[in-house]
Amino acid sequence: MGACISADKTQVVQAKEEPAAAAPAPAPVALDDTLLHRIDAPALGRRYPLLVSLPRGYDAHPDRRYPVLFITDTNYAFPLVRSIARMVGDGGDGLEDFILVGLGYAEGDTPQYSRRRDYTPTAAGARSATVSDMPDRAVVHGGAEDYRRFIRDEVFPFVAARYRADMDRRVFAGHSYGGLLATHMLLAEPSMFGKYILSSPSLWYDRRVMFAREQAYAREHDDLPAQVFLSIGGYETLAPDGRDRRYNAEQDMLADNRRFAAALESRGYPGLRIDTVEIADEDHLSVYPAAITRALRWAFPPVR
């Protein structure tokens, strides 16, 4: 109530204010058919969150097993890929249903700190990554092989034991440093996944060390049994006039992608299938939604 006027004395009397009802506390948002696990990495002395999104109808088909997509950078990629899978998937008419597994950043680490360490193949690092965003800890690079083994030895059995996952149909997707990690996995143990989605991989890392590793792999192997989807944005090259900020400032990633695809194709591996796509009018920060949509259609065509 507000102020009221007395009829006999025409004076203002302040009425007692009613206490406002307390607003209900906001509830956390939960994604349907999505679960959060925390999984230890004993060899690394760390713990990682693991997000799992199940396809609609999972409980209604207890005898059905599903292919599995493992993705990096879950803070950004997991809700995006989950939404695209449901919208484009269209109940199985647009994409085959699959289980989505998000590989989260290490607990206690910032996303930048965790991905710099876990997604990179050597300790050399990048010139622009010398300052840590965790002031009490120095920048660390070069943990990709340890992280790969954690996924293979800890995450795979965990998922296989708890979900109806067809572990013979494993797919891995990563963007930028995540794509670099995917490239490392491809050359370290191709059979770890059947399909690899390399979105704008940072092939420039450590003086293009992955090109040297590709050459070393070719000297020692007659086959590379995997399917690879390699994508890049049209702006991920150097600006012709040096002024358009959508272009890369230092690295011609478009040229690197073309060169890496050509190197793989030149080997004549009987078990390798490589598909490449260059997406016009997209830069390194904007290309992922378009790239992963195309990649999902490539990896999970609908079952007719």
Steps between C-alpha positions, in 0.01 A plus 500: 500500500609859449405830677131567585308825581289530816149632407448704823837664540623499144845393616724242345553187706764249390361147495713208612675334205421134442817290478566390143479129437844348452569410140557128448864401451584439135524133412797360310434409140526133410520366145259218423654153470840636606715371785815626670769262624839570654775263401844467656819491294731318744806521277455876467393576857195688373123465476292588198126562455334282240171611346277245331196583289276212401285500187126535536337163534808344660296341780230384262743281302686291760650267241643772279864606509617840373814644340688742723636849430773628733560876490745747654441851641166403655429841656425624149469195280281266706176704511553607140557150363217362712259758356616445142469123542139539613398761247681363194462143621121537485427186698729287288379626162782751458777324692542159653447528875821495703628538855687827557789500749656831601857488629511781755796707618693378804347598832689786662636623166372784288385392153800670340749337736349154462475504120849645449645210695273213393445576132857577388754236386830661605627724778610773260180702530409807302667839510175660610449251786779590740283662768281275712143594584558321831749734673632238741578247226730516200368431150527132406475345155562154358253274683311366197641147517426464871150636445444267203587201716265621771215507248587155368572330833255673736224675305428223249444226761295742713263582214480140379406373846221752562336562165383302200783635292620328186869546576591367157351821358695770682532850353719784626448872430718795593541861392821709498721348774235227520561433130872489571431236765294304248791513255735369768260212573465419131875460455571341840234227487266526200273219619415685822207652308336399177431858396686823577350847465779759475347846510754777434784300659794707627750336266729803536583389857872453583628584152242268342622196690204292382628512143825340617300240690292424194818439303636276776176302505514453121855363520393228742148408386329383183150592613311752712161338570272792583244738358592869531286811460722808468336844502614861502348846467563713193637785713756278678780630283696824488323820398598619152532858623574420866203705627196274513486365858304190403812362336775338707777733608791254490408151381373386161291213634318463170826420324601264782173309466541463126859387539417245772210353300722476192773323699257239631342445160841461334581191711240284330395337826236238416312545828493881505204707392544876525234763432581870504282807509582871490218714634484845344431814706601338831802571720669299775249611764183475292556188292434226754116488491500468121792256502359267764159495330662378180718259696206343682328438168821337381551288812141397572295476181142389569425130490245447223 
